[in-house]
C-alpha cells in the first residue's frame, strides 16, 4: 500500500522536531518515533505496530538537515515490508549504515560551509548600514537546508535505499569545500574593501587598500592546510582593526 499524501506531509513537517527530545543513551531515537509514527500507524496494527516501534526505538543520531533522505527511505522500506517485497537492507541496518556518514556530511556542508558563507554575505550589507543584513543571513542559510529537506525526503521515499547513490552523485563534500573557499574569498574581499574605504576617509591614497587583496589567496591556502574558518574570521577582524588603528 502507498502512504496517503497527508501522512507523508505530517511526517515531513515532524522532521523539524527531530531534535525536540534527546537522551544520552539513544540520542535522537524519540524524535525518530515521533516522525515515523503517523506512517507506522497507517501500515501496521496491534502486535505488528508494537514490533515496528521496536525497530525504530534504537540508537539514532545524524545531522538534522541530512535526515530527510533517511526518513524518506525508511518509509519506503516499511511500505515494501508490508507489501511482502524482498529488500536488500532491513530498516535497522539501513539507519545504522547511513546515519554517521550523513552526520559528517551535514556538519561539513551546513555548519562549516553554508552558515559561514551566509554570514559573510550578510556582512557586505552590514558594512553599508543596510537593515537587510539579518534577512540576507537568514535567507542564505535557510533556503539551502529547506531545499535539502524537501528534495531529500521526496527522493528518499521514491527511491528507497538507492537514494544513497543519488546523494553521493551530488558530491556534497566537494560542495562543502567550495562553500568554505567562497567564504574565504568574501572575507578577503571584505577586508580589502574596508581598508580601501578607510584609506580614502583618512586622506591616504586609496590604492594602498588593494594591498589587502593577497589575503584572499593566503586564506585559501591556510584553509586547505586545515585551518578553521572561525579562526580565519577572527584573524580578519584583528587585521582590519589593526589597520584601522595604523591608518587613523
Secondary structure, DSSP 8 states (H G I E B T S, - for coil): ----HHHHHHHHHHGGGTTSS-BTTTBTHHHHHHHHHHHHHHH--HHHHHHHHHHHSS-B---TTTHHHHHHHHHHHHHHHHHT---SS-HHHHHHHHHHHHHHHHIIIIIIIIHHHHHHHHHHHHHTT-TTHHHHHHHHHHHHHHHHHHHHHHHHHHHGGGHHHHHHHTTHHHHHHHHHHHHHHHHHHHHHHHHHHHHHHTTS-GGGGGGGGHHHHHHHHHHHTT--HHHHHHHHHHHHHHHHHHH-
